[in-house]
Amino acid sequence: MNHLPRFVPLLVMLVALAALRAGEPRPNVLVLFMDDQQADTIAALGNQIIRTPNLDRLVRRGVAFRQAYMMGGMQGATCVPSRAMLLSGMSLFRIDEKLMRDETWPAAFGRAGYETFMSGKWHNTPPSLPKSFQRARSVFVGGMTNPLQAKLGHLEHGKLTPPQLSEQHACAAFADEAIAFLRENHAKPFFCYVPFDGPHDPHIVPADFPITYDPAKIPLPPNFLAQHPWDNGEMAIRDEQLLPWPRPAGEVRAMIAEYYRYISYLDAQVGRVLDVLDASPHAKNTIVVFAADSGVARGRHGLIGKQNVYEHSMRVPLIIGGPGIPANRTTEAMCYLFDVLPTVGALCGVTAPASSEGRDLRPTLKDPRKPARPTMMFAYRNVQRAYRDERWKLIRYPEVDRTQLFDLRNDPYEMTNLADKPDQSARVRTMTSALLAEMKRMSDPLTALSVLEPKPAAWSPPAKKR
């Protein structure tokens, strides 16, 4: 599935070996990965309410991608496929979500002589962890938990130990483990992966954390709706039941305030890790990646969760900084999360796993004005598909026969549906055909964007439980 000529990975490795012979050490890698963090939750990238001083310093140190995306999911827990795509470099319909079938990028780094380490959330089955990482400590296996009551285990002799109750917030424990690892003497270059399990709900931080947000001062999102206008195929999943219907504006503000507080707490943990890295001998030779597995709606379009293909749920933060990478730059180049580790691997001279298909973003890192992917495709189960280019985005709901078309240049919040406008009919047909072609190219098992007997699009909230 890697469409590059077979000799290219070997050529990359030969170049890396030549650099080593010339006395240039291979870069270390630190990947900081969040759970359900929207792309627009970083102060330095335009959010005027949230406080993220440490993410801001990452923005100043590297290239921030404003159009980075996860591709979607075929289940409600979209973090499972998203993390599988990140670690494998493979697209949605080709991944093994359990990460057992194919070599992962962390395993490839280990094969190339790197020391590999992780601490954090592992949501792709315990047996796959030792296949990817040589060492792991304070690992949370699962999707979500109260982070003040998380049970964590360690990788020992190729297996995870029985989980024990953490003595502190799980994300602080993950940061502590990363800090301890960075302080070690490393005879080899390292690949350190820190997948936090926040700001996924429940939005719980230690009571004494000083940063708080007043819900009354939190503006509603521009695309806030009391309810989604039709059945999108996943209207009452757990995430959507976090708030009642119609969505109460005050409760949405309170949820966003809690969400922002959690992000600020995670920012503080990131700062602790960065402070230790900056004080270490590795400071000038470490590539730092910051990203998240998905966004979430939090009241946008009448939705709360991430089981949709709108921008707020598919677009993710992505910052890459390190030796040779321009500082304090942003790019509008479009990319997927599964392009990230192929790019980092190329920067480090690591031969790609045979199944990796992500693109090398080094040309964009060298010159952030250069585009990357010209188009993107997104999917959620068999109920939603989307396709976008640099300006236009089409969303199709096959089971209820609904289509949306948005002009993202003039309508970035996807508020005005142009699909039924007569002057856009040709564009809808063209983009629908392009979406079908991309679905086929990406091995999508869904082969049509319509069904013989569409369901009624109208939807009513479930009755309240007594």
VOLUMBA-327017 format. One record per residue: x, y, z of N, C-alpha, C, O in turn. Coordinates in steps of 0.1 Angstrom, whole numbers, plus 5000, padded with zeros to 4 digits. Layout:
<atoms>
XYZXYZXYZXYZ;...
</atoms>
This chain:
<atoms>
500849885000500050005000500950135000500350244998;502150115002503050225001503350244986504050154980;502950344980502950364965504350414960504550434948;505250444970506550494966507350374960507150264964;508350404951509150294947509850224958510150284968;510150094956510650014967512050064972512450044984;512750134963514150174967514150304975515150334981;513050374976513050504983513350484998514150555003;512650395006513050375020514550345022515150395031;515050255013516450225014517350345012518350365019;516950435002517650554999517650645011518650705015;516450655018516350745030517350695041518050775047;517350565043518250515053519750535049520550565058;520150515037521450535033521950685035523050715039;520950775032521250915035521450945050522451015054;520650875058520750895072522150835077522750895086;522450715072523750655076524950745072525950755079;524850805060525850895055525951015065527151065068;524851065070524851175079525551135092526251215098;525251015097525850965109527350955107528150985116;527750905096529250895093529851035093531051045096;529051135089529651275089529551335103529951445105;529151255113529151305127527851375131527851435142;526751365123525551435127524651335134524251235128;524351355147523551265154522051265149521551375145;521451155150520051145146519151215157519451215168;518151285152517251365162516551265171516151155167;516251305183515351245192513951285188513751385181;512951215193511551245190510751245203510851155211;509951355205508951365216507651395211507451495205;506651295212505351315207504351335219504251245227;503751455220502751485230501351475223501151555214;500551385228499251355221498051375230498051305240;497151455226495951485234494751395230494751345219;493751395238492551315236491351415235490951475245;490751435223489551515221489851665223489051735229;490951715218491251855219491051925205491651895195;490152025206489752095193491052175188491852215196;491052195175492152265169492252415173493352475173;491052475177491052615180491152645195490552735200;491852565202491952585217493452615221493852575232;494152695213495452735216495552885215495152945204;495952955225495853105225496753165214496253255207;497953105212498753165201498253155187498753215178;497253065186496653045172495353115171494553085162;494953205181493853285179492753275189491853365189;492753175199491753175209492053275220493053275226;491153375221491453495229490953465244491153555252;490453355247489953325260490853225268491153245280;491253125261491953015268493453055271494053145264;493953005282495353025286496152905283496052805290;497152905274497952795270499352835268499852825257;500052895278501452945276502452845271503352885263;502252715274503252625270503052575256503952545248;501752555252501452525238501852645230502252635218;501652765235502052885228503552885225503952925214;504352835234505852835231506152725221507152745213;505352625220505552525209505252585196505952565186;504152665196503852735183504952825179505352835167;505552895188506652985185507952915180508752965173;508052785184509252705181509152635168510152585163;507952615162507852525151506852575141506552695140;506352475133505352505123503952445128503852335131;502952535128501652495132500752475120500652565112;500252355119499352315108497852355112497352295121;497352445104495952485107494952395100493752415103;495352315091494452225084494852075085494952005075;495052035098495451895100494151825105493351885112;494051695101492751625103492951485107493951415103;492051435115491951285116490951245105490151325101;491051125101490251085089488851035093487951045084;488650995105487250945109487350815116488350775121;486150755117486150625124484850545120483850595116;484950415122483850325119483250275132482550175132;483450345143482850315156482750445164483450545160;481950445174481750575182483050615189483250735191;483850525194485150555200486150585189487050505187;486050705183486950735172488450745176489250745167;488650755189490150765193490850635190492050635188;490150525189490750395186491350395172492550375170;490550425162491150425148492050545146493050535139;491850655153492650775151494050745156495050775150;494250675168495550645173496150535165497350535163;495350445160495950335151496450405138497550355133;495750495133496250565121497550645123498550635116;497650715135498850785138500050695139501050725133;499850585147501050495150501450415138502550365137;500450375129500750295118501150365105501750315096;500750495104500850565091499950515081500250535069;498850455085497850395075496550465076496250525086;495750465065494550525064493350445071493550335074;492250505072491150455080490750315076490550225085;490550285063489950165059490950055058490649935054;492250085060493349985059493949945072494849855072;493650025082494349995095493849865102492649825099;494649805110494249715120494149785133495149825138;492949815138492749895150493449835162493749905171;493749705162494349645173495849655172496649615181;496449705161497849725159498649595160499849595165;498049485157498749355158499249305144500249235144;498649345133498949295120500249355114501049275108;500349485115501349555107502449615117502149645128;503649635112504649705119504249845121503749915112;504349905133504050045136505250125134506450075133;505050255134506250345133507050345145508350345144;506550335158507450325169508350195168509450195172;507750085163508549965162509649985151510749935153;509350065141510350095131511450175136512650155133;511150275145512150345152513050255160514250275160;512350165167513150065175514049985166515249955170;513549935155514349855146515549935140516549885137;515350075139516450155134517450195145518350285142;517350145157518350175167517850275178518650315186;516650315177516050415187515650335200515250225199;515750405211515150365223513650415223513450535222;512750325225511350365224510650355237510750255244;509850455241509150465254507850535253507650625245;506850485261505550555261505050555275505350465283;504250655278503450665291502150735288502250845282;501050675291499750745288498650645284498650525289;497750695277496550615273496950515261497550555252;496550395263496650295252495350235250494750165258;494750255238493450215235493350115223492350105217;494450055220494549965209494949815213495749755206;494449775224494549635229495949615236496949655230;496049565248497349545255498349465248499549505248;498049355241499049275234499849355224501049315221;499349465218500049535208501049635214501949685207;500949665227501849765232503349715231504149795227;503749595236505149555234505549535220506749525217;504649525211505049515197505449645191506249655181;505049755198505449885193506549955202507350025196;506449925215507450005224508249905232507749805237;509549945234510449865242510149885257510249795265;509750005261509450035275508150115276507850195267;507450095287506250175289505950175304506050065311;505550285309505250305324503950385325503650475317;503250355336502050435339501150435327500850545322;500650315323499850305311498350285315498050205324;497450365310496050355312495450285300495550335289;494950165302494350085291492850115291492150075301;492350175281490850195280490550325273491450395268;489350365273488850485266488750605275489150715271;488150595287487950705295487850665310487550545313;488150755319488050725333488150855341488450965335;487750855353488050965362489550975364490150885370;490251075359491651085360492251085374493451065376;491451125384491951115397491750985404492250965415;491150885396491050755401491450655391490950535390;492450685383492850605372493750485377494450505386;493550375371494450255374495450245362495050235351;496650235366497750235357498650115359498850075370;499250065348500149955348501449985341501550085334;502449895342503749915336504049795327503549685329;504749815317505249715308506449645314507449705315;506249515317507349435323507449305317506349235317;508549265312508749135306507749105295507248995293;507449215287506549195275505149205278504249185269;504749225291503249225295503049345304503949385312;501749385304501449495313501149435327500449325328;501649495338501349455351499949485355499349575348;499349415365497949455369497849595373498749645380;496849665368496749815371496549845385495849775392;497249955390497049995403496550145403496850215394;495850175414495350315415496450415416497350405424;496350515407497350615407497250705419496150735424;498350755424498350845436498050985432497951075441;498051015419497751155414497051155401496751045396;496651265396495951285384496751205373497951215372;496051125365496651045355497651115346498751075343;497151235342497951315332499251365339500251385332;499251395352500451435359501351315360502551325359;500751195362501551075363502251045349503451005349;501551065338502151045325503351145323504451115318;503151275327504151375326505351335334506551355330;505151285347506251245355507051135349508251145350;506451045343507150935337507950985325509150935323;507451075317508151135306509351205311510451205305;509151285322510251365328511351265332512551295330;510951165339512051065344512751005332513950985333;512050975322512750915310513751025304514850985300;513251145302514151245296515351275304516451315299;515351255317516451275326517451165326518551175331;517151055320518050945319519250975310519151065301;520350895312521450905302521050815290520850695292;521050865278520650795267521850775257522350865252;522250645256523350615247522850615232523650625223;521550605230520950595217519950705216519450755226;519550745203518450845202517150775207517050655207;516250865211514950805216513750855209513750965203;512750775210511350805206510450795218510150685222;509950915223509150915235507750965231507551075226;506750875234505350905231504550915244504550835252;503851035245503151065257501651095253501351215251;500850995252499451015249498551035261498150945268;498251165264497451195275495951145273495551125261;495251125283493851085282492851205284491651185286;493351325284492551445285492751535272493751515265;491951625270490751675278489451595275488351655277;489551475272488351385271487551405284488151415295;486251395283485451405295485651275303485951165297;485451275316484951385324486051485326487251455328;485651615326486651725327487051745342486451835348;487951665347488251675361489751705362490651645356;490051815370491451845373491451865388490451875395;492751865394492851885408492152005413492252115406;491552005425490752115429491652245431491152355430;492952225434493752345437494452395424495252495425;494052345412494652405400494152545399492852565399;494952645398494552785399493752845387493052945389;493852795376493252855364491752805363491452685363;490852905363489452875361488852965351489453065347;487752925345487053015335485553035340484852935344;485153155339483753185343482853155331482953215320;481853065333480953025322480253145316479953155304;479953245325479153365320480053445310479453515302;481353425310482153505301482653415289483453465281;482153295288482453205277481353235266480253205268;481753285254480853305244480353165238481153075237;479153155234478653045226479453035213479753135207;479752915208480352905195479452975184478252965185;479953035174479153095163478152995157477053045153;478552875156477652775150476852685161476452575158;476652745173475852685183474452665177473852755172;473852545180472452515177471852445189472552375196;470552455191469952385202469752235198469752155207;469752205185469552065181470052055166469752155158;470651945162471051925148469751925140468751865144;469751975128468551985120467951855115466851855110;468751755114468251625110469051505116470051535123;468551385114469251265119470551245112470551215100;471751265119472951245112473451095113474551065108;472651015119472950875120473550835133473750715136;473850925142474450905155474051015165474851085170;472751025167472251135175472151115190472151215197;472150995194471950965208472950875215472750815225;474150875209475250795214475650865228475250975231;476450795236476750845249477250985249476751065258;478151025240478651165240477551265239477551365245;476551225231475451325228474451335240473651425241;474551235249473651245261474251315273473751315284;475451375271476051445281475251575285475351615297;474551625276473651745278472251705272472151635263;471251765278469851745273469551815259470351895255;468451775253467951845241466651925245465951875254;466452045240467452115232468552165241468452175253;469752185235470952215242470752345250470652455244;470852335263470752465271472052545270473152495272;471852675266473052755263473952775276475152765274;473352785287474152795299474952675302476052685307;474352555300475052435303476152405292477252355296;475952455280477052445270478252535274479352495273;477952655279478952745284479752685295480952695296;479052625305479652565316480552445312481652425317;480052365302480852255297482152305290483252255292;482052415282483252465276484252525286485452515285;483652585297484552645307485352525314486552545316;484652415317485352305323486352245313487452205317;486052235300486852185290488152275288489252215288;487952405288489152495287490052475300491252485299;489452465312490252445324491052315323492252315327;490452215318491252085316492352105306493452065309;492152175295493252205285494352285292495552265289;493952385300495052465307495852375316497052395318;495152285323495852185332496852105324497952085328;496352055312497251975304498452055298499552015297;498152185295499152275291500252285302501452285299;499852285314500852295325501652165326502852175329;501052045323501851925323502851925311503951885312;502351975300503251985288504452075292505552055288;504152185299505252275303506252215312507452235310;505852125321506752055329507651965321508851965324;507151895311507951815303508951895294510051865293;508452005289509252095280510452155289511552165284;510152195301511152255309512352155311513452195311;511952025314513051925316513751905303515051885303;513051895292513751875279514651995276515751975272;514252115279515052235276516352235284517352285280;516252175296517352175305518352055303519352045309;517951975293518651845291519651865279519651965272;520651765278521551775266520851755253521451775242;519551715253518751685241518051805236517351785225;518151915242517252025239517352065224516252095218;518452075219518652125205518552015194518652045183;518351895199518351785189517151695191517251575189;516051755194514751675196513651735188513351855189;513051655180511851695173510651685182510451575188;509851785184508751785193507451795184507351885177;506551695186505251695179504151715190504151645200;503251805187502051815195500851795186500751865176;499951705190498751685182497651625191497851615203;496451595185495351535193494651435184494751445171;493951345190493351235181492051285175491651225164;491351385180490151435173489751565180490351605190;488851635175488151745182486851695188486651575189;486051785191484651755197483751875193484251985191;482451855194481551955190481252055201481352175199;480952005213480752095225479752205221479952325224;478552165216477452265213477352305199476352365195;478452285191478452335177477452235169477452115171;476652295161475752225153474752145161474152045156;474552185174473652105182474151975187473451895193;475451955185476151825189477051855201477451965203;477451745208478351755219479651675216480651715220;479551555210480651465208481451485195481351595189;482051375191482951375179482451285168483251265159;481251235169480751135160480151205148478951185145;480851285142480451365130481651415122482751395126;481351465110482451495101482551645099483151695089;481951725108482151875108483651905111484351825117;484052025107485352075110485752065125486852035128;484852105133485152115148485551975153486251975164;485151865147485351735152486451665145487151575150;486751705132487751635124489051705124490151645123;489051835126490351915125490951905139490351915149;492351885139493051875151494251965152494752015141;494751995164495952075164497151995160497151875163;498052055153499351985150500452085149500352185141;501452065157502652155157503852065157503951965164;504752095148506052015146507152115147507252215139;508052095156509252185158510452095161510451985164;511652155158512852085161513952135152513852235144;515152065152516252105144515952115129515452015123;516252225123516052245109514652285105514452305093;513752295114512352325111512152475114512552515125;511552555105511352695107510552715120509652635124;510852825127510152865139509052965137509153055128;508052955146506953055146506353075132506153195128;506052965126505352975113504052895114503952795121;503052935106501852855104501652815089502252885081;500952715087500652675073499252635071498652575081;498752655060497352615056497352485049496352435044;498552415047498652295040497752185047497852175059;496952115039496152005045496851875046497651835038;496651805058497251685060496451595069495551655076;496651465070496051375079497051345091498251375089;496551305102497351255113498351145109499451135114;497851065100498750945096499850995087500650905082;499951125084501151175077502251215086503351235082;501951225099502851285109504151195111505251245109;503951075115505150985118505950955105507150935106;505250935093506050915081507051035079508151025074;506551155082507351275081508451275091509651305088;508151245104509151245114510151135111511351145113;509651015106510650905103511550955092512750915093;511051025082511951075071513051175077514151165073;512651255086513551345092514651275100515751325102;514351155105515251085113515950965106516750895111;515650955093516250845085515850705089516650615088;514550695093514050565097513350505085512450565079;513650385082512950315071511450285074511150235085;510550325065509150315068508750175069509250085062;507750145078507050015077506549985063506050085057;506549865059506049835045504649875043504249905031;503849875053502349915051502050065053500950105050;503050145057502850285059502450355046503150325035;501450435046501050505033500950655035500550725026;501350715047501250855049502250935041503250875036;501951055039502851145030503951205038503751235050;504951235032506151305038505851455037505751505026;505751525048505451665048506651755049506551875052;507851695047509051775048509051895039509552005043;508551885026508552005018507752125024508152245023;506652095031505852195038506552245050506552365053;507252155058508052205069509152295065509452395072;509752265054510852355049510352485044510952595047;509152485037508552605033507052595036506352535028;506552655047505152635051504152695041502952675042;504652765030503652815020503352705010502352715003;504052595010503852485001502652395005502552365017;501752364996500652275000501052135002502152094998;500252055008500551915010499451835003499651804991;498351795009497351715002496351814996495951915002;495951794983495051884977493551864981492751954980;493251744985491851714989491951625001492951565004;490751615008490651535020489351465020488351515014;489351345026488051265027487851225042488851195049;486651235046486351195060485151095061484351095052;485151015071484050915072483650895087484550895095;482350875089481950825102480950705099479850725094;481350585104480550465101480050465087480750515078;478850415085478350415071477250525069476450525060;477250615079476150715079476650855075475750945072;477950885074478451015070479650995062480550915065;479751075051480951085043481151235039480251305038;482451275038482751415035483951425026484751335026;484051525018485151555009485351705008484351775007;486651745009486851885008488151914999489051824998;488152024993489352074987489752204995489452215006;490552284989491052404996490052505000490252595008;488852494993487752594996486452525000485752565009;486052424992484652374993484652235001485652155000;483552215008483352095015481952035013480952105015;481951905009480651835007480451735018481451655021;479351725024478951625034477751555029476751615025;477851415029476651335025476251245036477051175042;474951235038474251145048473451045040472251075037;474050935036473350845026471950795032471050785024;471950755045470750685050469550775051468350725052;469750915051468551005052468551095039467651185039;469351065029469351145017469451295019468651375014;470451335026470751475029472151505024473051425026;472351625019473651675014473851815020472951895020;475151845023475551975027476752015018477551935015;476752145015477852205008478252335015477352425016;479552345018479952465025481152535018482052465013;481052665018482152745013483052775025482852875031;484052695027484852715039485652845040486052895050;485952895028486753025028485853135034486353215041;484553135031483753245035482853195047482153285053;482753065050481953015060482652905068482252785067;483752945075484552845082483852765092484252655096;482652815097481952745108480852655102480052605110;480752645089479852555083478352585087477652495092;477952715085476652755090475652765078474452765081;476152785066475252805055475352695045476352685038;474352615044474352495035473952545021472852605019;474852525011474552574997474152464988474052484976;473952344993473752224985472552234976472552184965;471552304980470252314973470252444964469152464958;471252514964471252634956471452594941472352524938;470652644932470752604918472152634912472552554904;472752744916474052774910475152684915476252694911;474852594925475852504930475652364926476352274931;474552334918474252194915475352124908475652004910;476052194899477152134891478352094901478951994900;478552184911479652164920479252044929480151954932;478052034933477651914941477851784934478351684939;477451784921477651664913479151634911479551514913;479951734909481351704907482051654919482851564919;481651724931482351684943481851544948482551464954;480551514945480051384948480751274941481151164946;481051294928481751204920483151184925483751074925;483851304929485151294934485151224947486151144950;484151234955484151164968484051014966484650934972;483150974956483050834953484350774948484650664952;485050854940486350804935487350784946488150694946;487350884955488250874966487850764976488750694981;486650734978486150624986486750494980487150404987;486650484967487150354961488650344962489150244965;489350464960490750464961491250424975492350364977;490550474985490950444999490350315005490450295017;489750234996489250105001488050115010487950025019;487250215008486050225017485050115013484750095002;484650045023483649935020482249985016481549915010;482050115019480750175015480950215000481850284996;480050164991480250174977479250274971479350304959;478350324978477250414973476950524983477150504995;476550634978476150744987474650764988474250874991;473950664984472450664985472050524989472750424986;470750514994470150384997468850384990468250484987;468350254988467050244981465850304988465050364982;465850285001464750335009465350425021465550375032;465550555018466050645029465150645041463950645039;465750665052464950685065464450825065465050915059;463450855073463050995075464151065082464851025091;464351185077465451265082465051335096465951365104;463851355098463451415111463851325123463851205122;464151395134464551325146464051385158464051515159;463651315168463151365181464051305192464451185191;464351385202465151335213464551215220463251215220;465251125225464651015233463951065245464351175251;462950995250462251035262463151035274464050955275;462951135283463751135295463551015303462450975305;464650965309464550845318464050895331464451005336;463150815338462650855351463750825361463550845373;
</atoms>
